[in-house]
């Protein structure tokens, strides 16, 4: 089987480190999949989903808020601003974050950072969408 090493790192530490057959990432210019013997590449990431196809079988999904992915010599290293396994998403917390972001965007308060609120809204929507699409129950 054609496999390669993949590691997903966040500021808190490693959240995935194993042999894989493919990793799909949300590149800034569009989603793409890395397979065995992929050309060396560095790409920035958007808010979205990482799909890991494990060499041992099965898939694992992660919500990611951006970062960078590097593939060198059949090894993928993904440096995420923040990432979490989709099955660990707290849907209620994500819904609360979405509501707060919406309220900030609708506010007339000049001190509110609208760009930060837009990014928070996008992150919350991504977490909710992945949870619903992948059948994660509300915790």
MOVEN-V70100 format. One record per residue. N is the residue number from 0. RES is the residue in three letters. SS is DSSP state (H for helix, E for strand, - for the rest). PHI is phi as a letter, one per 30 degrees, with the letter a starting at -180 (none if undefined). Layout:
BEGIN
n=N res=RES ss=SS phi=PHI
n=N res=RES ss=SS phi=PHI
END
This chain:
BEGIN
n=0 res=UNK ss=- phi=none
n=1 res=UNK ss=- phi=d
n=2 res=UNK ss=- phi=b
n=3 res=UNK ss=E phi=b
n=4 res=UNK ss=E phi=d
n=5 res=UNK ss=E phi=b
n=6 res=UNK ss=E phi=b
n=7 res=UNK ss=E phi=c
n=8 res=UNK ss=E phi=c
n=9 res=UNK ss=E phi=b
n=10 res=UNK ss=- phi=e
n=11 res=UNK ss=- phi=d
n=12 res=UNK ss=E phi=k
n=13 res=UNK ss=E phi=d
n=14 res=UNK ss=E phi=c
n=15 res=UNK ss=E phi=a
n=16 res=UNK ss=E phi=a
n=17 res=UNK ss=E phi=a
n=18 res=UNK ss=E phi=d
n=19 res=UNK ss=E phi=b
n=20 res=UNK ss=E phi=c
n=21 res=UNK ss=E phi=a
n=22 res=UNK ss=E phi=b
n=23 res=UNK ss=E phi=c
n=24 res=UNK ss=E phi=b
n=25 res=UNK ss=E phi=d
n=26 res=UNK ss=E phi=d
n=27 res=UNK ss=- phi=d
n=28 res=UNK ss=- phi=c
n=29 res=UNK ss=E phi=k
n=30 res=UNK ss=E phi=d
n=31 res=UNK ss=E phi=b
n=32 res=UNK ss=E phi=c
n=33 res=UNK ss=E phi=c
n=34 res=UNK ss=E phi=b
n=35 res=UNK ss=- phi=e
n=36 res=UNK ss=- phi=i
n=37 res=UNK ss=- phi=d
n=38 res=UNK ss=- phi=d
n=39 res=UNK ss=- phi=d
n=40 res=UNK ss=E phi=a
n=41 res=UNK ss=E phi=b
n=42 res=UNK ss=E phi=b
n=43 res=UNK ss=E phi=d
n=44 res=UNK ss=E phi=c
n=45 res=UNK ss=- phi=c
n=46 res=UNK ss=- phi=d
n=47 res=UNK ss=E phi=l
n=48 res=UNK ss=E phi=c
n=49 res=UNK ss=E phi=c
n=50 res=UNK ss=E phi=c
n=51 res=UNK ss=E phi=c
n=52 res=UNK ss=E phi=c
n=53 res=UNK ss=E phi=d
n=54 res=UNK ss=- phi=d
n=55 res=UNK ss=- phi=d
n=56 res=UNK ss=- phi=j
n=57 res=UNK ss=- phi=i
n=58 res=UNK ss=E phi=b
n=59 res=UNK ss=E phi=b
n=60 res=UNK ss=E phi=c
n=61 res=UNK ss=E phi=b
n=62 res=UNK ss=E phi=c
n=63 res=UNK ss=E phi=b
n=64 res=UNK ss=- phi=c
n=65 res=UNK ss=- phi=k
n=66 res=UNK ss=E phi=k
n=67 res=UNK ss=E phi=b
n=68 res=UNK ss=E phi=b
n=69 res=UNK ss=E phi=b
n=70 res=UNK ss=E phi=b
n=71 res=UNK ss=E phi=b
n=72 res=UNK ss=- phi=h
n=73 res=UNK ss=- phi=i
n=74 res=UNK ss=E phi=b
n=75 res=UNK ss=E phi=c
n=76 res=UNK ss=E phi=b
n=77 res=UNK ss=E phi=c
n=78 res=UNK ss=E phi=c
n=79 res=UNK ss=E phi=c
n=80 res=UNK ss=- phi=e
n=81 res=UNK ss=- phi=a
n=82 res=UNK ss=E phi=a
n=83 res=UNK ss=E phi=a
n=84 res=UNK ss=E phi=e
n=85 res=UNK ss=H phi=e
n=86 res=UNK ss=H phi=d
n=87 res=UNK ss=H phi=c
n=88 res=UNK ss=- phi=d
n=89 res=UNK ss=- phi=d
n=90 res=UNK ss=H phi=d
n=91 res=UNK ss=H phi=d
n=92 res=UNK ss=H phi=d
n=93 res=UNK ss=H phi=d
n=94 res=UNK ss=H phi=d
n=95 res=UNK ss=H phi=d
n=96 res=UNK ss=H phi=d
n=97 res=UNK ss=H phi=d
n=98 res=UNK ss=H phi=d
n=99 res=UNK ss=H phi=d
n=100 res=UNK ss=H phi=d
n=101 res=UNK ss=H phi=d
n=102 res=UNK ss=H phi=d
n=103 res=UNK ss=H phi=d
n=104 res=UNK ss=H phi=d
n=105 res=UNK ss=H phi=d
n=106 res=UNK ss=- phi=d
n=107 res=UNK ss=- phi=c
n=108 res=UNK ss=- phi=d
n=109 res=UNK ss=- phi=d
n=110 res=UNK ss=- phi=d
n=111 res=UNK ss=- phi=d
n=112 res=UNK ss=- phi=d
n=113 res=UNK ss=H phi=d
n=114 res=UNK ss=H phi=d
n=115 res=UNK ss=H phi=d
n=116 res=UNK ss=H phi=d
n=117 res=UNK ss=H phi=d
n=118 res=UNK ss=H phi=d
n=119 res=UNK ss=H phi=d
n=120 res=UNK ss=H phi=d
n=121 res=UNK ss=H phi=d
n=122 res=UNK ss=H phi=d
n=123 res=UNK ss=H phi=d
n=124 res=UNK ss=H phi=d
n=125 res=UNK ss=H phi=d
n=126 res=UNK ss=H phi=d
n=127 res=UNK ss=H phi=d
n=128 res=UNK ss=H phi=e
n=129 res=UNK ss=H phi=d
n=130 res=UNK ss=H phi=d
n=131 res=UNK ss=H phi=d
n=132 res=UNK ss=H phi=d
n=133 res=UNK ss=- phi=c
n=134 res=UNK ss=- phi=i
n=135 res=UNK ss=- phi=d
n=136 res=UNK ss=- phi=d
n=137 res=UNK ss=- phi=d
n=138 res=UNK ss=- phi=c
END
